[in-house]
Amino acid sequence: MTKVACSRGLAVLAAGFMMADAAVAGPISPDPMQGLPVKGVRNVAITVSDIDATVAFYAKAAPYRVVKRYFVEGELFAPQLLSRPHKRVEIALIATPTTFIQLMDFEPGKAQPPSPRPVIGPGYTHICFQSAAANSAYDRFKSSGLAMISRGDGPVDIGGYGIRYAYGRDPDGIMIENEVYDHPKRQEAAWVSHIANVVHDRDAMLSFYARVFGVGPHSTREQEDRKPLDDIADIDNLSIRGGWFSLGNFEIEVWEYVRPRTPAPGADRTLDEIGYNAFSLEVADLSSEVERLGRLGVRLAGKPIRHGGWLIQYAYDPEGNLFTVQQNLKAGRGESIDNKVWIARSQR
């Protein structure tokens, strides 16, 4: 797999943050029985209250192209994946320069209230849009009505190294991060770089992901007592621990808030809760991958399902967050992330 170092979130430059690598408990190494490799992150799935409204909002600020929309029956999903039965589910596949976004509406045509997930988690709290300072997506998102979380009139400068950061919420209360670059290495108006999983136990999650991905984290960091970090999250006296995985076209970011403490996970996540519901790993052979996950002791959610030309297996991480492995059966290569052009052009 081509390894591409995307932004490392709040820890992108150790010199700027004055951080040191932190030891991670237990061995972190690829599964010795790995089998077929993960190709990359095929999509981030987001449950929204209205697909049309979501597309209209994001398309004002970022390249956000609808590839296809379709309906599936609610009974397609295993009962444990839903909080209650649903008749029909609307799905839209969105193309961005680095990965796909899958929008899911479990109550088409029915209004739902915003559902903000706490900055400190637990769960998938945000995806990150990167853009050039000369043509900032932050400005476009803010003018489109993004409800800012971060303090101040602009993205926060942590260390004077040419990258600034800000959190905000869309109309559904779903958080996104904006990273603004003085000298970006991509040319698009904006691109998505990572999804953040905020967890109660960083080290356990890093060990889990290392075995699932077949590669260890490229860095781990710890930081506290820095006002710019407090300003980004709008939380005073933060203490945080992080780790990052590169998966070619995309990154998985893991945060643990030490102060204030990320709550321990409760019940398993369900797909029909407003917000980020899963990320998806593309594989060449789903049956082999499911067998490998079984050897690793990964807890699966139901049996593989088919929709949109893909064969999909849901699974849980150690804190009950959902992810999937999926194989392209007949969707066409244009819907896969196994595309060297995307990988070669990712932010380095």
N, C-alpha and C positions, 0 to 999 in steps of 0.2 A: 504494500500500500504506500502511495506517495504521502509523506507526512508534511502537512502544511501547518505552520504555526499561525493560527488566527489570533485575534486579540485575546489577551489573557485577562479580560475583565479589569477589575480593580487592581490587578497585580501584573500588568503588562510589562513593566520595567522595574526590576529589582532596585536599580540605582535610584529611580525616581521615588520609590516607596521606602527605601532603606530597609528592606526586608531580607531575611535569610530563609533558605530552604528549611522546612520543618520536617522532622522525622515522622514517618507514618508507621503506625503500629502494624506488625505482622508483615510477612513477605508480600510484595506486590509484583507479580510476574504473570505472563501469559499462561493460559491453560495448556499444559503439556499435551493434551489431546484435542487441540483446537479444531482440527478439521478445516472446513472452508472458511476463509477470512470474511470479516464484515467489509462490505464495499464502502460504506459511509452512512451518513444520516439522510435517509430518503425524505422524511418530512417531520415537521412538528405539527401535532394535532391540537386544535383549539376548539373548545365548545363555546359557541356564541349565541346571543339571543336573536340575531337577525343577520343572515349572511349578506343580504344586499347592503344593509347599513354598515357592516364591517368592511366590506370591499370598498364602499364609497369613502369611508374614513381613511383607510390606509393608503388607498390609491392617490390621495392628495399629496402624500409625503414620500412615497417609495415606489419603486417598480413592483407592481402587484397585479399580475395578469391572471385572470380566470382561465384555466385550461379546460375544465369541464365541470358540470354540475349534474347531480343525479340523486335519486331517492333509493333507500333500502328499507326493508321492513325491520322494525325494532327487534323482532324476535330473532334476527340474525345474530345478535350479540348475546353471549352467555349471561344468564340472570345475575351472576355476581358482578358483572361489569356495569350494571345499572342500578340506580337507587329505586326505580319503579318501572313498570312496563311502559313502553312507548310504541305507538302504532307505526309511524313512519319517521325516518331520520333523513334530513337533507344534508348532502355532503358536497363541498366545492373544493376542487384542487387548484391551488394558487401557485404560480411559478414566480420565484425570485431568482436573483443571479447566482445564489449559492446552494439553495435547497428548495424543496416544496413546502408549502404550508397547507394543511388540510383543515378546512373549517367544517364544523359539525353543528347542526341545529336539531336538537331532539324534540323541540316543540315548534315546528314550522308554523308561521302565522300567528303565534301566540307570544305576546310581550312577556319578558322576564326581567326582574330587577337586576341592577348591577351587583356583582359579587366579588368585591376586592379581597384578594388573598394577602395576608400580612407580609410586609417586606421580610420579616425574620422567619417566614415559613410556618410550618413545614410544607414541602411540596415544590412543584415547578412554579417559580415566581415570575420569571421574565424571559423573553428573548431579547437579543441585542441587535439594533440597527446601527451599522457604522456608515459614516458619510464624510465627505470632505468639508473642511471649515469654509472653503470658498463657495460651497453650495450645500449648506447644512440641512440635513433632514430634521434635525432638532428644531430649527426655525419653522419648517413646514408643518411638523407635527404640532408644535405649540400654536401656530396660527389656525390650525384646523380644530383646535379644541382639546388637545391632550391636557389632562389635569395634572399639573406638575406636582411631584412629590419632593424633588430636590429643592434646596433653598437657593435663593438668589435669582438674578435675572437671566442667567445663562448657564450652560453646562459648567461643571465644577472642574477647575484645574488642580490636580493633586500634587504634581511635582515639576511643572514647567517643561515637560518633555514632549509637548506637541499633541497630547490627547486629552480631551475633556469629557466628562461623564454626567449624565442626568437620568433620573427615573421619572416616569409619569404613567398615568392610567388612561386607557381608552374609554369610550362611553359604557362599556360593560364592566368597568372597574379592573380590567386586565392590565397588568403592569408591563411596560416595555422599558428597555434601557436605550439611550442614545449615546454613542461614542463618536466624538467629532475629532477628525484627524487633520492636522496641519499639512501632512505629507502622506496621503493615502497611496496605496499601491494598486488600487482598483479605480476604474473610471466611471462606474455606474453612479446614478444619483443616490443610491443607498443599497446596502446588502445586509443580509442577516448572518451573524457570525457564530452565535452560540445560544444554548438554552441553559438556564441556571436551575439546578436542583438544590434547594435549601433543606438541609438535613439535620437531624439531631446528633448523628455520629458520623463525622466526616471520614475518619479512618476506615470504618467498616464499609462505608459506601465506596471509597476509592478501591479497596480490596475487591469488592464485588464487581465493580465496573472493569477493573483490570482483567479479571477472568472472563467476563462476558465479551469484552472488546478484543481480547487477545493482545493487548498492549497496555503498559503502565502509564500513569500520568506523566506529562512532560514537566510539570512543576507543582510544588505545593508551597503555600505561603501562609504566614500568620501576621496579623497587624492589629494594633490597638492605639488608642490615645492620639489619633490624628483627626483634627477638626474637619479637613476636607472630606474624609470618609463619612463623618457624622452628617455633613451637609448633603451628601449624595442621598443617603437613606433617610434623612430628616429624623435621626435618632442620635441623642447625645451619648458620648462616652462608649462608643462601640468597641468591641473586641471580636475579631472574626478570624476564621481559619478557612482556607480555600485550597482547591486542587483543580487541575485542568487536563483534559484528554483531547488530543487531536485525532480526528477521524477522517482526514483527507479534505472533505469539503466543508467541515463543520466542527465545532467544539462542544464538548459537554463540560459545563462548569459546575463545581460542587462547592457550596458554602455551608459552613456551620457558624451560626452566631453564638459566641460564647457569652457575650454580655451586650444586650439582654439575651437570654438563653432561647435558642430555637426549641419550641415545644416538642415533646416526644410525640411520635405519630400515633394517631388513634386508629380508626377503622381504615381498611383498604380504600383507596380512591376509586371513584366511579367515573365513567365516561361522561355522564350527563350533568356533571357539576360545571357551571360556567368557569372558564379559565383553561389553562394548558392541561390537557388530559394525558398526553403521551408523546414520546418521540419514537421514531421508527428507524430501524436498522435494515438496510437492504442486504440480502444475501443471495447467493446463486442457487442454493438448494435448501428449501425450508425444512424438509424432513431430516436432513443431516444436521441442520442447526438446532432443531427441536431436540434431537437425540443428544447433541452436545450440551445443551442447556440442562437436560435431564441429568447428565453425568455431573454437572456442576451443582446440582441441587436447587436450581432456579425453580420457583413456584410458578406454574403456568395457570392461565385463566381460561378455562374452557378449551375447546378444540379449535384447530385452524378454521378460519372463515374466508369466504371469497367475496370481494366486491371491487368494482372499478378495474377489473383485470388483474387483481393482485390476490395472492394467497397469504393470509395474515395470521400470526399467532401472537396473542397477548400474553404478557408475563408481568410479574411483580418484582420490584427491587426489595431490599431488606426492610424498607420503611413503608411498603404498601403502595408506592407509586407505580404507575403502569408504563411499560414500554412495549414495543412490538418488534418482531423480526418478520420480514416480509419478502416474498419472491414475486418478481414480475412474470406473470403467466402469459398475458396477451395484451397488455396495455400499450406496448410499443416502447422502443428504446428512448423516445423523447420524454417519457415519464419516469425514467430511471435516473439515478445520480451516478451511475457507472459511466461517467463522461469525462474524459481527460481534459477537455477544454475548461470545464468548471473547476476541476481540481487545480490545474496549472495556474489559473487566474485568481485563486483565493488570496486573501490578504496575507502577506508574509511578514 
